[in-house]
Amino acid sequence: MAIHALLHRVAETGRATVPFTLDGAPASALAGDTVLTAVLTQAAQLRRNEFSDAPRAGFCMMGACQDCWIATAEGERLRACSTFIAPGMALLTGRGEA
């Protein structure tokens, strides 16, 4: 089953690419993208809600609501809406977890 991106880039496509991994798979974003933008241009969700298991994709988009936390492969939690993507980041959405 193919996973479709929630966001589709329509402008600013000329920026340099930034490689990262998403759930262990290679992915790329554009320089200056937030982690939220980087993930949602690759996937349909940012993470799963820890209480209901419902898909989450951010809410306020300005760092006030706590809905955009995402885990790194190293176990760190990042606020995706206010953290910029960096080369080599390894991000986990929880899609593959039971």
KAFEN-V588612 format. One record per residue. N is the residue number from 0. RES is the residue in one letter. PHI is phi as a letter, one per 30 degrees, with the letter a starting at -180 (none if undefined). OMEGA is omega in whole degrees, -180 to 180 (* if undefined). D_LAST is the distance of its C-alpha to the last C-alpha in whole Angstrom. Layout:
# KAFEN-V588612
n-><N;N>
res-><RES;RES>
phi-><PHI;PHI>
omega-><OMEGA;OMEGA>
d_last-><D_LAST;D_LAST>
This chain:
# KAFEN-V588612
n-><0;1;2;3;4;5;6;7;8;9;10;11;12;13;14;15;16;17;18;19;20;21;22;23;24;25;26;27;28;29;30;31;32;33;34;35;36;37;38;39;40;41;42;43;44;45;46;47;48;49;50;51;52;53;54;55;56;57;58;59;60;61;62;63;64;65;66;67;68;69;70;71;72;73;74;75;76;77;78;79;80;81;82;83;84;85;86;87;88;89;90;91;92;93;94;95;96;97>
res-><M;A;I;H;A;L;L;H;R;V;A;E;T;G;R;A;T;V;P;F;T;L;D;G;A;P;A;S;A;L;A;G;D;T;V;L;T;A;V;L;T;Q;A;A;Q;L;R;R;N;E;F;S;D;A;P;R;A;G;F;C;M;M;G;A;C;Q;D;C;W;I;A;T;A;E;G;E;R;L;R;A;C;S;T;F;I;A;P;G;M;A;L;L;T;G;R;G;E;A>
phi-><none;d;c;c;d;d;c;b;d;c;b;h;d;d;d;d;d;b;d;a;c;b;h;i;c;d;b;b;b;c;e;j;d;d;e;e;d;e;d;d;d;c;b;c;b;d;a;c;d;d;c;c;i;d;d;b;b;i;b;d;i;b;i;c;c;i;d;c;d;b;c;c;d;d;j;d;c;b;d;d;d;b;c;d;d;b;e;i;e;c;c;b;c;i;e;d;d;d>
omega-><-179;176;-179;179;177;180;177;-177;179;-179;177;-178;-176;180;179;178;180;179;175;175;180;-176;177;-179;178;179;176;178;176;179;-179;177;169;175;179;179;-180;-178;-174;170;179;-171;-178;-180;176;-179;174;177;-176;-180;-176;-175;178;178;179;-179;-176;-179;-174;179;178;174;-178;-168;-180;-176;-172;177;175;-179;171;178;179;179;178;173;180;171;-170;-177;-177;176;179;178;179;180;176;177;175;-173;-178;179;-176;179;-175;-178;179;*>
d_last-><17;18;17;20;21;22;25;28;31;34;36;37;36;38;37;35;32;30;27;24;20;17;14;16;18;22;23;26;27;31;33;33;29;27;24;23;25;24;20;21;24;21;18;18;16;16;13;11;13;12;13;13;10;13;13;16;19;21;24;28;28;30;28;29;26;23;21;20;19;17;16;18;17;19;18;20;20;22;23;23;26;28;27;29;27;28;28;26;23;20;17;14;12;9;8;7;4;0>
